[in-house]
Amino acid sequence: MAIDLGSLMERSLAIYTSDHKSVVSMNLFVALLCACIVIGHLLEENRWMNESITALAIGLGTGVVILLTTKGKSSHLMVFSEDLFFIYLLPPIIFNAGFQVKKKQFFRNFMTIMLFGAVGTLISFVIISLGAIHFFKKMNIGTLKIGDYLAIGAIFAATDSVCTLQVLNQDETPLLYSLVFGEGVVNDATSVVLFNAIQSFDLSHINSSIALQFVGNFLYLFIASTMLGVLAGLLSAFIIKKLYMGRHSTDREVALMILMAYLSYMLAELFYLSGILTVFFCGIVMSHYTWHNVTESSRVTTKHAFATLSFVAEIFIFLYVGMDALDIEKWRVVSDSPGKSLGVSAILLGLVLVGRAAFVFPLSFLSNLTKKSPYEKIGLKQQVTIWWAGLMRGAVSMALAYNQFTSSGHTKLHGNAIMITSTITVVLFSTVVFGLMTKPLVRILLPSSKTLSRMESSEPCTPKSFIVPLLGNRHDSEANHKNENVLRPTSLRMLLSTPSHTVHHYWRKFDDSFMRPVFGGRGFVPIVPGSPLEQTVNQWQ
């Protein structure tokens, strides 16, 4: 009995110690997140630094400190988990991007975005895979199979759409932002689909039927994922419009919007669809319909709640990646051949550069052939910026690499360890170097981008400047609207304000006559308790 009691005490003490370590780790991590926000604010006006690079640097610095204090045993507070990344951190970032995106710019360039995101990713995938097969077989880095080489192509074809949000400004460069970020979302979805297909298909006998099956599978995933996101957004709009939740509690309508957005992502994962595409289009639909159906106070709350969740998740990811980059276990496996690991990283970086250039410039040329207006065409300077801004590789690449080359985050195989450490090196180098250079490059190549964006864009402001016009007097906004109608600076603005018989024109007619009466949207005024509108409604009842 004494022995049983003693063992029970030991187990209890071990559990308590483990729980206490977790609490200490979480305290340190939250403190580091706060430090990232404060330092990022102090560097707000810096032309080189941004919050993603700041978080990455703090993560690396913390990893070094932990390595020194543990005498080389560990370098991180938490082990990188692809489940944590894909299920908890990525959804709020992608949803907020869809929620805040300038829809006119996005859909005006939809075919170009799809061309870059789908066809371009496939071109990049083929070039990186073939390059990996050609170079890595000669280097004898380990026992890599054909599936591993193709997985490398899918891993490094995935651009970092999270970092794009940090280095490009939607208000200053709306065309570039919509192209690079829109491509990034489709690109991430395509890369994940490619990666899953590589793991599920029998690659020992590749033939035309498997290729057609793969294309069909991709089209099904894209269409089904998009439709699921649209349906989730419309359902939330319909429920909130019909039930008028704001009459009793604005908390309920805010909570329903957040939960419906997350439910769309989880349903996509449940049905083996692309959660990235689903939650992105759910965000677009919610901003077009659902957001206009809630009360004015809920509009302010949701706009800032989504932006805040996205912001914290972005900082968390870069801090997380920075700390995990110094995982001593993987570096110890490749310590006997550091030159080989460095060579693999350099080759991968070169393939990423070539793979992106191989589709950005030719596909931009094809896209320009379909556009008549010179304002809509992508110039050479813009093409160079798009090429450069999409070179960054981030947490999606790391998550896919961990999935392919590790077991629960650990590996003892030399070839797999080299691929993990090389992925970490490429992610760090591309994020820091390419990320640091993007802002200055945009200023050099596109110095007048801010002026052009004001002339061409008529979308609402981002959260930083959103609250002022929203809380302003409605009469003032109407007066400003009248003044805007009087001032017509360019023929381009006149063309945009009076659209010709295009797809957009017919969509607006359909939207006004059918969609908005059913699902609400701009112009719908929810009933607020005690308001003049409610009193009028009660009088007519």
C-alpha positions as CSV (number, residue, x, y, z in Angstrom):
1,M,0.0,0.0,0.0
2,A,2.9,2.3,0.9
3,I,4.6,1.5,-2.4
4,D,1.4,2.3,-4.3
5,L,0.9,5.6,-2.4
6,G,4.5,6.5,-3.1
7,S,4.2,5.9,-6.8
8,L,1.0,7.9,-6.8
9,M,2.7,10.8,-5.1
10,E,5.6,10.7,-7.7
11,R,3.1,10.7,-10.6
12,S,1.2,13.6,-9.1
13,L,4.4,15.5,-8.6
14,A,5.5,14.8,-12.2
15,I,2.1,16.0,-13.5
16,Y,2.3,19.1,-11.4
17,T,5.9,19.9,-12.6
18,S,4.8,19.3,-16.2
19,D,1.8,21.7,-15.8
20,H,4.0,24.3,-14.1
21,K,6.5,24.1,-17.0
22,S,3.6,24.7,-19.4
23,V,2.4,27.7,-17.4
24,V,5.9,29.2,-17.4
25,S,6.3,28.6,-21.1
26,M,2.9,30.3,-21.8
27,N,3.8,33.2,-19.6
28,L,7.1,33.8,-21.4
29,F,5.4,33.4,-24.8
30,V,2.7,35.9,-24.0
31,A,5.3,38.3,-22.7
32,L,7.2,37.9,-25.9
33,L,4.1,38.7,-27.9
34,C,3.6,41.9,-25.9
35,A,7.3,42.8,-26.6
36,C,6.8,42.2,-30.3
37,I,3.8,44.5,-30.4
38,V,5.6,47.3,-28.4
39,I,8.8,47.1,-30.5
40,G,6.8,46.9,-33.7
41,H,5.0,50.1,-32.7
42,L,8.3,51.9,-32.1
43,L,9.5,50.8,-35.5
44,E,6.2,51.7,-37.3
45,E,7.9,54.5,-39.3
46,N,11.0,52.5,-40.2
47,R,11.4,52.0,-43.9
48,W,13.0,48.6,-43.5
49,M,11.5,46.8,-40.5
50,N,8.0,45.4,-40.1
51,E,6.4,43.4,-37.3
52,S,6.9,40.0,-38.9
53,I,10.6,40.5,-39.1
54,T,10.7,42.0,-35.6
55,A,8.8,38.9,-34.3
56,L,11.2,36.6,-36.2
57,A,14.2,38.3,-34.7
58,I,12.8,38.2,-31.2
59,G,12.0,34.5,-31.7
60,L,15.6,33.8,-32.8
61,G,17.0,35.8,-29.9
62,T,14.8,34.0,-27.4
63,G,15.9,30.6,-28.9
64,V,19.5,31.5,-28.4
65,V,18.9,32.5,-24.8
66,I,17.0,29.2,-24.1
67,L,19.9,27.3,-25.8
68,L,22.4,28.9,-23.5
69,T,20.3,28.5,-20.3
70,T,19.6,24.8,-21.0
71,K,23.2,24.2,-22.1
72,G,22.3,23.2,-25.6
73,K,19.4,20.8,-24.7
74,S,16.5,22.8,-26.1
75,S,15.8,26.1,-27.9
76,H,12.0,26.6,-27.8
77,L,9.1,27.0,-25.4
78,M,6.8,25.0,-27.7
79,V,7.4,22.5,-30.5
80,F,6.2,23.5,-33.9
81,S,2.9,21.8,-34.6
82,E,1.2,21.9,-38.0
83,D,-2.2,21.2,-36.4
84,L,-1.8,24.4,-34.3
85,F,-0.8,26.3,-37.4
86,F,-3.5,25.1,-39.8
87,I,-6.4,24.8,-37.3
88,Y,-5.9,27.7,-34.9
89,L,-3.5,30.3,-36.4
90,L,-4.1,30.4,-40.1
91,P,-8.0,30.7,-40.2
92,P,-8.3,34.2,-38.6
93,I,-5.5,35.6,-40.8
94,I,-7.0,34.3,-44.1
95,F,-10.6,35.2,-43.0
96,N,-9.6,38.8,-42.1
97,A,-7.8,39.2,-45.4
98,G,-11.0,38.2,-47.3
99,F,-13.1,40.4,-45.0
100,Q,-10.9,43.5,-45.5
101,V,-9.9,42.9,-49.1
102,K,-10.9,45.6,-51.7
103,K,-13.5,43.5,-53.6
104,K,-13.5,45.7,-56.7
105,Q,-9.7,45.3,-57.1
106,F,-9.8,41.6,-56.3
107,F,-12.6,40.6,-58.7
108,R,-11.4,43.1,-61.4
109,N,-8.2,41.0,-61.5
110,F,-9.7,37.7,-60.7
111,M,-8.6,35.9,-63.9
112,T,-5.0,37.2,-63.4
113,I,-5.1,36.1,-59.8
114,M,-6.3,32.6,-60.8
115,L,-3.7,32.5,-63.6
116,F,-0.9,33.3,-61.2
117,G,-2.3,31.3,-58.2
118,A,-3.2,28.0,-60.0
119,V,-1.2,27.8,-63.3
120,G,1.8,29.7,-61.9
121,T,2.0,27.4,-58.9
122,L,2.0,24.4,-61.2
123,I,4.8,25.9,-63.3
124,S,6.8,26.7,-60.2
125,F,6.1,23.2,-58.8
126,V,7.4,21.5,-61.9
127,I,10.6,23.6,-62.1
128,I,11.4,23.1,-58.4
129,S,10.7,19.4,-58.5
130,L,12.8,18.8,-61.6
131,G,15.6,20.9,-60.2
132,A,15.5,19.0,-56.9
133,I,15.7,15.7,-58.8
134,H,18.6,16.9,-60.9
135,F,20.8,18.4,-58.2
136,F,20.0,16.4,-55.0
137,K,20.6,13.0,-56.6
138,K,24.1,14.2,-57.4
139,M,24.7,15.5,-53.9
140,N,23.7,12.1,-52.3
141,I,21.9,13.8,-49.4
142,G,20.0,10.6,-48.3
143,T,17.4,8.1,-49.4
144,L,14.8,10.5,-51.0
145,K,12.0,8.9,-53.1
146,I,10.2,10.4,-56.1
147,G,7.4,11.4,-53.8
148,D,9.8,13.3,-51.6
149,Y,11.2,15.3,-54.6
150,L,7.6,16.2,-55.7
151,A,6.7,17.1,-52.1
152,I,9.7,19.5,-52.2
153,G,8.2,21.1,-55.3
154,A,4.9,21.6,-53.5
155,I,6.5,22.8,-50.3
156,F,8.6,25.5,-52.0
157,A,5.9,26.5,-54.5
158,A,3.9,27.9,-51.5
159,T,4.4,31.7,-51.1
160,D,3.9,33.3,-47.7
161,S,0.6,35.2,-47.9
162,V,1.0,36.1,-44.2
163,C,4.2,38.0,-44.8
164,T,2.7,39.7,-47.9
165,L,0.1,41.3,-45.6
166,Q,3.0,42.8,-43.6
167,V,5.1,44.2,-46.4
168,L,2.5,45.5,-48.9
169,N,-0.1,48.1,-48.1
170,Q,-3.6,47.7,-49.5
171,D,-4.3,51.5,-49.5
172,E,-0.9,52.5,-51.1
173,T,-0.6,49.7,-53.7
174,P,-4.1,48.3,-54.2
175,L,-3.4,46.6,-57.6
176,L,-0.2,44.9,-56.3
177,Y,-1.8,43.9,-53.0
178,S,-4.8,42.3,-54.7
179,L,-2.6,40.5,-57.2
180,V,0.1,39.3,-54.8
181,F,-2.1,38.5,-51.8
182,G,-4.9,37.0,-54.0
183,E,-2.4,34.9,-55.8
184,G,-0.9,33.9,-52.4
185,V,-4.2,32.6,-51.1
186,V,-4.9,30.5,-54.3
187,N,-1.2,29.5,-54.3
188,D,-1.3,28.2,-50.7
189,A,-4.5,26.3,-51.5
190,T,-3.0,24.8,-54.7
191,S,0.2,23.9,-52.9
192,V,-1.7,22.1,-50.1
193,V,-3.9,20.3,-52.7
194,L,-0.7,19.3,-54.6
195,F,0.9,18.1,-51.4
196,N,-2.1,16.0,-50.4
197,A,-2.4,14.5,-54.0
198,I,1.3,13.5,-53.9
199,Q,0.8,11.7,-50.6
200,S,-2.4,10.0,-51.8
201,F,-1.6,9.0,-55.4
202,D,0.5,6.1,-56.5
203,L,3.5,7.9,-58.0
204,S,5.4,4.7,-59.1
205,H,3.1,4.5,-62.2
206,I,2.4,8.1,-63.5
207,N,0.3,8.1,-66.6
208,S,-2.2,10.4,-68.4
209,S,-5.2,9.0,-66.4
210,I,-3.6,9.9,-63.1
211,A,-2.8,13.4,-64.4
212,L,-6.4,13.9,-65.5
213,Q,-7.6,12.5,-62.2
214,F,-5.4,15.0,-60.4
215,V,-6.6,18.0,-62.5
216,G,-10.2,16.9,-61.9
217,N,-9.5,16.6,-58.2
218,F,-8.1,20.1,-58.1
219,L,-11.0,21.7,-59.9
220,Y,-13.5,19.9,-57.6
221,L,-11.6,21.1,-54.5
222,F,-11.5,24.7,-55.8
223,I,-15.1,24.9,-56.8
224,A,-16.4,23.0,-53.7
225,S,-14.3,24.9,-51.3
226,T,-15.4,28.3,-52.8
227,M,-19.1,27.3,-52.7
228,L,-18.9,26.1,-49.1
229,G,-17.4,29.5,-48.1
230,V,-20.1,31.4,-50.0
231,L,-22.9,29.3,-48.5
232,A,-21.5,29.7,-45.0
233,G,-21.4,33.5,-45.5
234,L,-24.9,33.7,-47.0
235,L,-26.3,31.5,-44.2
236,S,-24.9,33.8,-41.5
237,A,-26.3,36.9,-43.4
238,F,-29.7,35.3,-43.6
239,I,-29.9,34.2,-40.0
240,I,-28.8,37.6,-38.7
241,K,-31.1,39.5,-41.0
242,K,-34.2,37.4,-40.1
243,L,-33.6,37.2,-36.4
244,Y,-32.5,40.8,-35.7
245,M,-30.2,39.6,-32.9
246,G,-29.1,43.1,-32.1
247,R,-32.5,43.9,-30.6
248,H,-31.5,42.0,-27.5
249,S,-27.8,41.5,-27.6
250,T,-25.1,42.7,-29.9
251,D,-22.8,40.1,-28.4
252,R,-24.8,37.3,-30.0
253,E,-24.5,38.6,-33.6
254,V,-20.8,39.3,-33.1
255,A,-20.3,35.8,-31.7
256,L,-22.3,34.2,-34.5
257,M,-20.2,35.9,-37.2
258,I,-17.0,34.7,-35.6
259,L,-18.2,31.2,-35.0
260,M,-19.8,30.8,-38.5
261,A,-16.5,31.9,-40.1
262,Y,-14.5,29.4,-38.1
263,L,-17.2,26.7,-38.8
264,S,-16.8,27.2,-42.5
265,Y,-13.0,26.4,-42.2
266,M,-13.6,23.4,-40.0
267,L,-16.3,22.0,-42.3
268,A,-13.9,22.3,-45.2
269,E,-11.3,20.3,-43.3
270,L,-13.9,17.8,-42.3
271,F,-14.9,17.2,-45.9
272,Y,-11.2,17.2,-47.1
273,L,-11.6,20.5,-49.0
274,S,-9.3,23.5,-48.9
275,G,-10.1,25.4,-45.7
276,I,-7.9,28.4,-46.9
277,L,-10.2,29.0,-49.9
278,T,-13.4,28.4,-48.0
279,V,-12.7,30.8,-45.1
280,F,-11.3,33.5,-47.6
281,F,-14.5,33.5,-49.7
282,C,-16.6,33.3,-46.5
283,G,-14.9,36.5,-45.4
284,I,-15.7,38.2,-48.7
285,V,-19.4,37.2,-48.6
286,M,-19.7,38.2,-44.9
287,S,-18.2,41.7,-45.6
288,H,-20.7,42.1,-48.5
289,Y,-23.8,41.0,-46.7
290,T,-23.6,39.9,-43.1
291,W,-21.6,42.9,-41.8
292,H,-24.3,45.3,-43.1
293,N,-27.0,43.4,-41.3
294,V,-25.6,43.9,-37.8
295,T,-26.0,47.0,-35.6
296,E,-23.6,49.9,-35.9
297,S,-21.8,49.1,-32.7
298,S,-21.4,45.5,-33.9
299,R,-19.9,46.7,-37.1
300,V,-17.1,48.5,-35.3
301,T,-16.6,45.6,-32.9
302,T,-16.4,42.9,-35.6
303,K,-14.1,45.0,-37.9
304,H,-11.6,45.5,-35.1
305,A,-12.1,42.0,-33.5
306,F,-11.2,40.3,-36.8
307,A,-8.3,42.6,-37.4
308,T,-7.0,42.0,-33.9
309,L,-7.3,38.2,-34.0
310,S,-5.5,38.2,-37.4
311,F,-2.7,40.6,-36.1
312,V,-2.0,38.5,-33.0
313,A,-2.0,35.2,-35.0
314,E,0.5,36.7,-37.5
315,I,2.9,37.8,-34.7
316,F,2.4,34.4,-33.0
317,I,3.4,32.5,-36.2
318,F,6.6,34.5,-36.8
319,L,7.7,34.3,-33.2
320,Y,6.9,30.6,-33.3
321,V,8.9,30.0,-36.5
322,G,11.9,32.1,-35.1
323,M,12.1,30.0,-31.9
324,D,11.7,26.7,-33.7
325,A,14.4,27.5,-36.2
326,L,17.1,26.8,-33.6
327,D,15.8,23.3,-32.7
328,I,19.1,21.7,-31.7
329,E,17.9,18.1,-32.4
330,K,17.7,18.6,-36.2
331,W,20.8,20.7,-36.5
332,R,22.8,18.1,-34.5
333,V,21.9,15.4,-37.1
334,V,23.3,17.5,-39.9
335,S,26.3,18.9,-37.9
336,D,28.7,16.5,-39.6
337,S,27.9,18.0,-43.1
338,P,27.1,21.7,-42.7
339,G,28.4,22.5,-46.2
340,K,25.9,20.1,-47.7
341,S,23.0,21.6,-45.8
342,L,24.1,25.1,-46.9
343,G,24.4,23.9,-50.5
344,V,20.9,22.4,-50.5
345,S,19.5,25.7,-49.1
346,A,21.3,27.7,-51.8
347,I,20.0,25.4,-54.5
348,L,16.4,25.6,-53.2
349,L,16.6,29.4,-53.0
350,G,17.9,29.5,-56.6
351,L,15.0,27.2,-57.7
352,V,12.5,29.4,-55.9
353,L,13.8,32.5,-57.8
354,V,13.8,30.8,-61.2
355,G,10.5,29.0,-60.6
356,R,8.7,32.3,-59.7
357,A,10.3,34.2,-62.6
358,A,9.2,31.4,-65.0
359,F,5.6,32.2,-64.5
360,V,5.3,35.8,-63.4
361,F,6.7,37.4,-66.5
362,P,5.1,35.1,-69.2
363,L,1.7,35.0,-67.5
364,S,1.8,38.8,-67.0
365,F,2.4,39.1,-70.7
366,L,-0.6,36.9,-71.4
367,S,-2.8,38.8,-68.9
368,N,-1.9,42.1,-70.6
369,L,-3.0,40.8,-74.0
370,T,-6.6,40.4,-72.6
371,K,-6.8,44.0,-71.2
372,K,-7.5,47.0,-73.4
373,S,-7.0,49.8,-70.9
374,P,-3.3,50.7,-70.2
375,Y,-4.3,51.4,-66.5
376,E,-5.3,47.7,-66.1
377,K,-2.1,46.3,-67.6
378,I,0.7,45.1,-65.4
379,G,3.9,47.1,-66.2
380,L,7.4,45.8,-66.1
381,K,8.2,47.5,-62.8
382,Q,5.0,46.1,-61.3
383,Q,6.0,42.6,-62.6
384,V,9.4,42.9,-60.9
385,T,7.7,43.9,-57.6
386,I,5.2,41.0,-57.9
387,W,8.1,38.6,-58.6
388,W,10.0,39.9,-55.6
389,A,7.1,40.1,-53.1
390,G,6.1,36.5,-53.8
391,L,9.6,35.1,-53.1
392,M,9.0,34.9,-49.3
393,R,8.4,31.4,-47.9
394,G,6.8,31.0,-44.5
395,A,4.9,28.9,-42.0
396,V,2.9,27.0,-44.7
397,S,6.2,25.7,-46.2
398,M,7.5,24.7,-42.7
399,A,4.2,23.0,-41.8
400,L,4.3,20.9,-45.1
401,A,8.0,20.1,-44.6
402,Y,7.4,18.9,-41.1
403,N,4.5,16.7,-42.3
404,Q,6.6,15.1,-45.1
405,F,10.0,14.8,-43.4
406,T,9.3,14.3,-39.6
407,S,7.3,12.1,-37.3
408,S,5.5,14.3,-34.6
409,G,8.2,17.0,-35.2
410,H,11.2,14.7,-34.7
411,T,13.5,13.0,-37.2
412,K,16.7,11.0,-37.0
413,L,17.2,10.3,-40.7
414,H,20.0,12.3,-42.2
415,G,18.3,13.2,-45.5
416,N,15.1,14.3,-43.8
417,A,17.0,16.4,-41.3
418,I,18.8,18.1,-44.1
419,M,15.5,18.9,-45.8
420,I,14.0,20.3,-42.5
421,T,17.1,22.5,-41.7
422,S,17.2,23.7,-45.4
423,T,13.5,24.6,-45.3
424,I,14.1,26.6,-42.0
425,T,17.1,28.4,-43.7
426,V,15.1,29.3,-46.8
427,V,12.2,30.5,-44.7
428,L,14.4,32.7,-42.5
429,F,16.6,34.1,-45.4
430,S,13.6,34.8,-47.7
431,T,11.5,36.4,-44.9
432,V,14.3,38.6,-43.6
433,V,16.2,39.5,-46.8
434,F,13.3,39.7,-49.3
435,G,10.9,41.1,-46.6
436,L,13.4,43.8,-45.7
437,M,13.9,44.8,-49.3
438,T,10.2,44.8,-50.5
439,K,9.2,48.2,-48.9
440,P,12.2,50.1,-50.4
441,L,11.7,48.3,-53.7
442,V,8.1,49.4,-53.9
443,R,9.1,53.0,-53.1
444,I,11.9,53.0,-55.8
445,L,9.9,51.3,-58.6
446,L,6.5,52.7,-57.8
447,P,7.0,56.1,-56.2
448,S,3.6,57.5,-57.2
449,S,1.6,54.4,-56.2
450,K,-0.2,56.3,-53.4
451,T,-1.6,59.0,-55.7
452,L,-2.7,56.4,-58.2
453,S,-4.5,54.3,-55.6
454,R,-6.5,57.4,-54.4
455,M,-7.7,58.0,-58.0
456,E,-8.5,54.4,-58.8
457,S,-9.8,53.0,-55.6
458,S,-13.2,53.7,-54.0
459,E,-13.3,50.9,-51.5
460,P,-13.7,51.5,-47.7
461,C,-10.7,52.1,-45.5
462,T,-8.8,49.5,-43.5
463,P,-9.4,49.2,-39.7
464,K,-6.7,51.8,-38.8
465,S,-8.8,54.6,-40.4
466,F,-12.2,52.9,-40.3
467,I,-13.7,54.2,-37.1
468,V,-13.6,57.9,-38.0
469,P,-15.9,57.8,-41.1
470,L,-18.1,55.2,-39.4
471,L,-18.8,57.2,-36.3
472,G,-19.1,60.5,-38.2
473,N,-22.4,62.2,-38.9
474,R,-24.5,60.6,-41.6
475,H,-25.3,64.0,-43.1
476,D,-21.6,64.8,-43.4
477,S,-21.0,61.6,-45.3
478,E,-23.9,62.4,-47.6
479,A,-22.5,65.9,-48.2
480,N,-19.0,64.4,-49.0
481,H,-20.7,61.9,-51.3
482,K,-22.3,64.8,-53.2
483,N,-19.0,66.6,-53.5
484,E,-17.4,63.5,-54.8
485,N,-20.0,63.3,-57.5
486,V,-19.3,66.9,-58.6
487,L,-15.5,66.3,-58.7
488,R,-14.6,64.0,-61.6
489,P,-10.9,64.1,-61.9
490,T,-10.3,61.6,-64.7
491,S,-12.1,59.7,-67.4
492,L,-11.0,56.5,-65.7
493,R,-13.0,57.5,-62.5
494,M,-16.0,58.3,-64.7
495,L,-15.8,54.9,-66.3
496,L,-15.5,53.1,-62.9
497,S,-18.4,55.1,-61.4
498,T,-20.7,54.4,-64.4
499,P,-19.9,50.8,-65.4
500,S,-20.6,49.6,-68.9
501,H,-22.5,46.4,-69.7
502,T,-19.9,44.1,-68.2
503,V,-20.1,41.1,-65.9
504,H,-19.8,43.5,-62.9
505,H,-22.8,45.5,-64.2
506,Y,-25.0,42.4,-64.5
507,W,-23.9,41.1,-61.2
508,R,-24.9,44.4,-59.5
509,K,-28.4,44.2,-61.1
510,F,-28.8,40.6,-59.9
511,D,-27.4,41.5,-56.4
512,D,-29.8,44.5,-56.1
513,S,-32.9,42.7,-57.4
514,F,-32.5,39.3,-55.7
515,M,-29.6,38.8,-53.3
516,R,-29.9,41.9,-51.1
517,P,-33.7,41.6,-50.5
518,V,-33.0,38.0,-49.2
519,F,-29.6,38.3,-47.5
520,G,-29.4,42.0,-46.7
521,G,-26.3,44.0,-47.4
522,R,-25.5,47.6,-48.0
523,G,-28.6,49.7,-47.4
524,F,-30.1,47.2,-44.9
525,V,-30.8,49.0,-41.6
526,P,-31.2,46.6,-38.6
527,I,-33.8,47.5,-36.0
528,V,-32.2,48.8,-32.7
529,P,-34.3,48.8,-29.5
530,G,-35.7,52.3,-28.8
531,S,-34.7,53.7,-32.1
532,P,-37.2,55.8,-34.2
533,L,-37.2,53.0,-36.8
534,E,-38.5,50.5,-34.3
535,Q,-41.2,52.9,-33.1
536,T,-42.3,53.5,-36.7
537,V,-42.4,49.7,-37.3
538,N,-44.5,49.2,-34.1
539,Q,-47.0,51.9,-35.3
540,W,-47.6,50.2,-38.6
541,Q,-48.1,46.8,-36.9
